[in-house]
Amino acid sequence: MPAKKIIIHLPNNYHYQHFLAYHLRDKQSVAEIIAYNQLRKGITYYDQPAELTFTLNKNSILFSLKIDNPHTFITEEQLEKLGKNMLGLYQPIELFEDKYHNHPVIGNLISRQQGLRVYQAATAFEAITWAIIGQQISVAAAIAIRRRFIHAFGKQHASGIWCFPSLFAIHADDEQKLRLCGFSSGKAKTLIALCNMLKNNHHLLNVPVDETNLSLWTQKLSEIKGIGPWTISYSLLRGFNYLNGSLHGDGAVQRNLQYLLNSSEKISATETEKWLAQYSPWRALVAAHLWQQQSNASY
């Protein structure tokens, strides 16, 4: 079918190159292809292979979606919501920056990185899957596993780009197939259990997360063996724009906090948790600023 297109206007301080860098983590360009000022990304849209395209034009984005199946329909409103969400444009970062730009500890960091947003995965399922894959391994190792996972469970769009799998592509008897992708036995079981939970609670994926329903998501995810506080906070940050998760268990957050505070001693998870608590309801956004101070690709 012809591509559906809209124009999305960007704030003057939007970090478009950082948005591209976030999607350029896999240098082999399996499901994300970047050329100059354009990102092409493969997703599964209503079980159909689809290609998203973000093209920068001055202070706006030409955003398009091309679905292989000509009978799969998307409204302009749905397309705009998807594009703006992935770009992080629904995050009220101006409120955060107004409050903290003169702060004695993080003020300079916020001012230097003004306009920073947390770019969203195309789907909440993609965000949670990436969080599970990335547990306690290097980013490079996680990227390699993700690539094999996409090849094993995803579909290929007519353009040739691979599309991140739908949760419905993973079944109860797929543990060995996941192991061949590089998942540990524990992570394979965790992902299968996640897919089973989401198949029975699919409506949760379409409901914004805030303080009123946070406990429900936390409960559902924490009931799955292998999903702990870091995975929950990271998943909600990348999948639902939830900016108040505490990422105190993240090694990069701890290292960058040590750098920010100019501390000669390593900072523990407990100390990081206590330090982040003072910035509620923006704890995860502060963590993102800590990531960003040494890497424009974030995590």
N, C-alpha and C positions, 0 to 999 in steps of 0.2 A: 504494500500500500504506500501512497505518497507520504512523505514525512509531514507530521503535524508540527507547526512552528509558532513560536511566540518570541517577543522581545522582553527581556527582563532588565530593568534599569538598576544600576549598581550605585551604592554610596561612593562619594568621592575618595574615601580612604580604603576602599575594598582591596584586599590583598589577593588579587587574581593570580599572580605568579605562585603564591603559596598554595592556593587551591589546586593549581596544576601540579605542583610538587607533591602534594599529598597523594594524588592519583598516579604519580610516576614512580611509586615505590618498587613496582615490579618492572625491572629494566627489559624483560622479555616481552612486555606489552601483550599479554594474553587477552585480558578482558578490558584493559584501558590503553588507549593509544593517544599519544600527545604529539602534535606537530605544530610548532610555532605557538599560535594563540588559540589552539583548538584542542578540546578533549573529546574523544569518542569513547563511550563506555557501553559494554554489553550487559543487559539485565534480562531477567525473566519477568515479563509483564502478563499477568493472568495466564501463566503457563505457556506463553509464547515468546520466542526469541525476539528481542527488541534492541535497538541501538539508540542511545542517547548521544546528542552532540551539543557541546557548549562552545560557542565561537565568540571571542571577545571582539567588540567593535567600539572603540573609545570607552565610554562609561556605561556600556550596556552589553548584554549577552544575547546573542541569537541562540535560542534553545529549541531543540527539535527532538522528536521521538519518531522512530520508524519501526513499525511492528511487521513481522513477516506475514502474519495472518491478516488478510484484508478485512475480515469481519470483526476484528477486535477493535473496539471503539474507545477513544479517550476524548473527554471534553477539554476545551481550552482552560477551564478552571482547574481541572485535575492536573493538566500539564504544567500550569503555572505553579501550583502547589508543590509538585514534585521538584521542579527546577529550583524554586526559591528555598525549599527545604534543604536540598543538597548543598546549596551555596551558603547555608547558615543564616539566611536573611530574616528568619523568624526569631532570632535571638536578640533580646533587648539589651545589647551590649552598651548602648549609650548611657543607660542608667548606672551600670557598673563603672564605666569610665568617669562619669561625672562625680561619683562618690569617692573614687580612689585615686584620681590623677595627682592629687597632692599628698597622698599618704606617705609617711616618712620611710616606710620599708618597701612597698611595692609601687609607689608613685612613679618613679623613674622608669621602671619596667613597663608599666601600663602606658605611659606617655610615649616611650620608644616604639611600642607595638600597638599603637592606637588603631582601632578598626579590626583587631584580631577576632575571628570567629572560629567556631569548631565546625568544620565541614562534616556533613552528614553522609552516611552510607545511603545508597539508593533505597534500601529497605532495612527495617529493623532486624530482620532475620540475617541479613548480611553483616550487620554490626555485631550481633551476638555471636555469630559463627567466627568472625575474625577475632573476637575477644577470647573465645575458647581455644582457637588455634594458637594464639599468641601467648598463652599462659606459660610462664617460666622458661621460655626459649628465646633465642635471639630473633630480631626482626627479620634478618636474612633467612633463617630457617623457617620462620612462619610464612614468609612470602613464597618460598618454594613449596611448602605444603598446600598453601592456598591455591597456587597455580595447578598443582596436580589434582586437587579437589575440583576445580572448575572444569578441567578436562574430563574427569571421570564422571561427574554428575551434571554438568551444565550442557547447554545446547549451543550450537553455532548459528549465528545470524547469517542471513543471505550475503551480507557484506564481508563475511569471513571472521568477524570478531566473535570471541567466545563470550557467553552470557553466564553471569553468576547464577548458580542453581536456585531453584525454588525449594522451600522446605519439603514440598511434596515429592521431590526427587529422591529423598533419603528414606529408606525403609528399615524395618526392624532387623532384617537379616543382612544388613550392609556393613557389619563390623569389619569383616575381612577386606572388603573393598576400600574402606576408609583406612585400614592399616596399610594397604598398598600405597595410599597417598602420603603416608608419613605420620598419620595420627597414632599416638600411643593407644593401647587398649582402653585405658581410662578415658581419654578424650573422645575416642570413637563411641564408647557407651554414652558419654555425656551428650554428644551431638545427637545421637539417635533418640535419647530420652527427651532432649529439647524439642526435636521435631514432633515426637508423639504428643508432648504437652501442647505445642502450638496448634497441632491439627485439631485438638479438642477445644482449644481456646483461641481460635483464629481471630476473633473479634478484637482481642487485646492489641493486635498489631496496628489497628487503625484508630486507637484511642490515645490522645496525647497524655503524657505522663506528667503529673504535678503532685503536689503534696497531698491531694485528696485521694489519689489512687496509687501512690508510691508503694504503700505497704502490700497491696495486692500483687504488684509486679515482683517486689522483693520476695514475697512468700513463694510465688510460683517458681521463680528462678532458683531460690535457695533450697527448694525441695529436691532439686536435681543434683545428684552426686557429681561433684567435680566443678560446681559453680559456687564461687565464694564472693565475698564483698567486692574485691577488685573487678572481677568479671561483670558483676551486676552494675557497678558504677560506670565502668567503661562502656558497657552495652547501652545503658540509658543515655549516656553522654553522646555517643555516636549515632544512636538509632532513634532517639526521642528528644533531642535538644535539652535534656535535663542537666542543668548547669550546677547542681548542688550535690552531686555525688562526691564522696571523699575518696580520692585516689592516693591515699597515703601509703598503700602497699606497693605503689609503682616505683621501681628502681630509678627510672629516669627523673621522676618528680623529686625523689630524695636527693639524687646527685645534684640536680639543678637548684634545689633549695639550699644545699650546702654552698654552692657557688654564689647564689644570691646573697646569703648571709655572711659570705666570706669566712666560713668556719673551717678550722683546720681539722675538725673531727667529723667523721661520718654522722649523718643524721638518721636516726632509726625511724621505722614505720610509726611507732608510738609517738615520737616527737613530731613527726610530720603531720600525723592526725590532729594532734593538739594545736599545731601552728595553723593548719588549714581551717580549723573550726571557727576561728575568729572572723572568717570571711563568708560564712553562711549568709545568704543562700547562693553564693557564687563560688563555692569551693572547687568545683570541677573546672570552671573557667579560669580561676587562678592557677590550677594545675596546668591547664593548656598554655597559659602565659609562661610558666616555668619550662615546659617542653620547648616552646618556641624560641626561647632566648638562645638556644644553641643549635636549633635545627628547624628550617622552614618547612620541612616535610611533616612535622609533628609525628604522631604515632598512630 
